[in-house]
Amino acid sequence: MSELSNLDARFMAAAERLARRGLGRVWPNPSVAALIVRFDAGAAVLVGRGVTSRPGMAHAEVNALNQAGDRAKGATCYVTLEPCSHYGRTPPCAKALIEAGVKRVVVGMLDPNPRVAGRGVTMLRDAGIEVEVGVREKAMHALYRGFTYRQLKQRPVVFLKLAVSRDGFIGRAGEGQVKISGALSMRKVHGFRAECDAILVGSGTALADDPQLTCRLPGLADRSPVRVIIDRCARLPLTSKLVQTCVDVPVWLVCGNAADTDKLADLAAAGVNVIRVPAEETGIKPSVILSALATRGITRVMVEGGSRLASSFLAADLVDDLCVVTGDIVIGEGGIPALHGLDLADVLKDPKFERVDAGRFGPDSFVYLRRRGA
């Protein structure tokens, strides 16, 4: 690898780390990062950096250019995703780079959005700017899977998290929430939440546990995802913690068209976003749920409970990432199986998944699987 290629890879890796900070915060837009670097007298100097702002505000390239000012002229811009070429709520970023006089643009991956899809690179090259595409491309495809899925598959990426006891249960019948994971595991789970646009639970979990489903890591309270409850009959009580806090952290309730109109009106009046979709007697199909979420801009969703909901997504072949945390406790008699109608051991051996990580969070063990080819 040449010295320049090595520098390109290093700066792109830095941009990727910066982009990850915006995950879960800027949907429906992708979290993009841009670095403006000057190469003067053999030294590389970072003069500007930026990440995607909240929807409707400046994109990463513009934020980086604003920080760099006149020093952007003749510099190199490292950007994790192809600069946009169209007018939306903001002007094209490719145009901003051209007007700033940058000499070279290094792109992590092309934008899968059909409105861009190579047009940004073409615009830059037509203006005489040197463009390099595909630096750390594999890592960028992983970073932008949710955005890509929403563009091409009309659904978000689905991450299923399960916490099970040593004997394979997620709780004990009639006891509500049972603490299975240790403190380190819970910190990791809250970190997962912070990187997702939405967290999804079924009505059974919402009723039994009365959860908050927020990110409670120090300094990351504002990173709590949209809380989505799959509640075909709209059973969620107005007194639940979810409803009581929906002004602070959004709550979306996905219900069937036949749900009680008066109850839905009460929930809406309390601040819950009610989403009515077609439903069957057995529940709401996962594909219908994901379509409704994608239509509203969600790109990354975390499914966190309960066993029926998790099983329905697995049975529908709509799980992309799966993390199973095994706690150091035994539940024994009355235990609720981790999955309904499926064997977790069989799921973990399913050839469509590959193991990408495994280890321990303190006393707990974990395994992280990803769909092959994803």
Phi, psi and omega in degrees: 000132179291164180299320180294317179298321178295319177295319178301315181295321181292316180291326178291324176297321177295320178295321178299316179299321179293320181296325182296338179294337182267357181301135180083358185245339190239008180303149008280359178284155173283152177274105184252148174233145179226139176239134174254119186234131174259139176249093183243128177053039177080000181250140177264123183237122177282120182246351179195145174213153181200155174233163179299131175277178178297156185311136180092349180252185188297147175276174186302314184299318180293318177298320179292318179296321179297323179288323182286326182062222181296341182288350177289336181296122180083003183268176176253137176251123172261122182224133188291331181227144181314131177299140182291153184240003186240160174273121173238234174283347175226158178292167181297134178289328177300320178296320179297320179294320178297313182294333179283346177081025177295151184268326187214144177232127178250122188248134178291308178207157177289151180283126179286348179299122182304336179287345180246280171040054177100344182291327178295317178296317179299317179300318180294314181294322178297336178272003178089011180271134176287130182233131174245128184240141172097022177280121186057042186297320181299317179296323180290324177297323177292319180297321187254024180301317181299314178297318180295315180299318181295324179288318189256334182245357180056038174206157175280166169291140182248123177245116180259125177245130177235134172246118185234154176283173179299333178261018168085021181249159179251356180176185179235132184306130176083002184248002181067213184289129177247128182287115181252317186270151176277182185298319181294320178298318181295323176297319179296317180298318179294328173294319175301315181302318184296337182265000181252154177281328184214151174239138191238130172223160177274167182295328179299315178294318180297322181284318184287321188258339186047056186281167173263323177062032179257169174268116186247030173280142181306127178083357183241022180300327181282000179262010180296134181283166170301134181262116185249126180248124177269107192220082188308320184257009179055057180270352185302121182290147176295339181272358182294156178299326180297311180292319183294339182247012187290344175286328180278316178230122187303144173236126175249130178249115179265117185228170177281158180298338183270003180299151184301122185296318181296319179295320179296321178297321178294318179296317179297320179296330179281349178113003179281136175275109183269126180240111181264130182223163175298140181222156176249171180299329181276351180135191180260128182297139177305323180297324178291318178300311184294323177297318179296321180290317180297320179301330181264011171100358182287133180245336182223120181236139179251121177265121188239359177163161358257207189294322181291317180295314179300316181295323181295323179288321177294316181295329179276002181058045182239023175256126182260320176234143180222123176241123178246118178256125180253115182279166184265045177228159175243128181270317176076218187300137180084007181292144177266122181301150181298325181231153181257111178082004178230153177261120182301323179299321178292321179298317182293339178261000182300125183294346179286347176254149172235145180282125179249346178196155176196156180162214184225145167247088185064235181282349182267149173253159178214157171222139182239121181246151177225145177301131180299136179083357182283000000 
